[in-house]
Amino acid sequence: MEEVHQLENGVRLLVQLIPETGESNFQYLIYNDNEKTIITVDCFNPDRALERVGDNQIVASLATHHHWDHVGGI
């Protein structure tokens, strides 16, 4: 699943959901197309995230809480 958000300042953000441990856990990648940067959210599996990085650079990784299925990839 992908969502595109166009911000007022011209920045285009792409949010990509990556299913992980079944249907209830996901990790997210938030792309800033203008700056070619990514923020990961609840990165459980770094390999799955890195497959999607392309020519972008990961600049931050956020976790919503401390469970292994939300921080395993940090």
C-alpha positions in Angstrom: 0.0 0.0 0.0 1.2 3.5 -0.8 -0.1 6.9 0.0 1.1 10.1 -1.5 0.8 13.4 0.4 1.5 16.7 -1.4 2.4 19.4 1.2 1.8 23.1 0.8 5.5 23.8 0.5 5.8 21.6 -2.5 7.3 18.6 -0.7 5.8 15.3 -1.9 5.8 12.5 0.8 5.2 8.9 -0.1 4.2 6.5 2.7 4.7 2.9 1.9 3.4 0.1 4.2 5.3 -3.1 4.4 3.5 -6.1 5.9 5.7 -8.0 8.3 4.6 -10.5 11.0 1.2 -11.4 9.8 -1.7 -9.0 9.2 -1.4 -7.0 12.4 2.2 -5.7 12.2 3.6 -3.4 9.6 6.7 -1.3 9.1 6.5 1.9 7.2 8.8 3.9 5.0 8.2 7.6 4.6 9.9 9.1 1.5 10.6 12.7 0.9 10.9 12.7 -2.9 12.3 16.2 -3.1 15.3 15.4 -0.8 15.6 11.7 -1.6 15.4 10.8 2.1 13.5 8.1 4.0 12.3 7.7 7.6 11.5 4.2 8.7 8.8 3.6 11.3 8.7 0.4 13.3 11.4 -1.2 11.3 11.2 -4.9 12.1 13.1 -6.3 9.2 15.9 -4.1 7.8 16.4 -6.3 4.7 12.8 -5.6 3.6 13.3 -1.9 4.2 16.6 -1.8 2.4 15.2 -3.5 -0.7 13.0 -0.4 -1.2 15.6 2.3 -0.5 16.9 2.7 -4.0 18.8 5.9 -4.5 17.3 7.4 -1.3 19.1 7.8 2.1 17.6 6.6 5.4 18.0 9.6 7.7 16.0 8.4 10.8 14.3 5.4 12.3 11.3 5.8 14.6 9.7 3.2 16.9 6.2 3.5 18.3 7.1 1.2 21.2 9.8 -1.2 22.4 8.4 -4.7 21.4 10.8 -6.8 19.2 8.4 -6.7 16.3 8.7 -2.9 16.2 12.4 -2.4 16.9 14.1 -5.5 15.5 15.5 -3.7 12.5 16.8 -0.6 14.2 
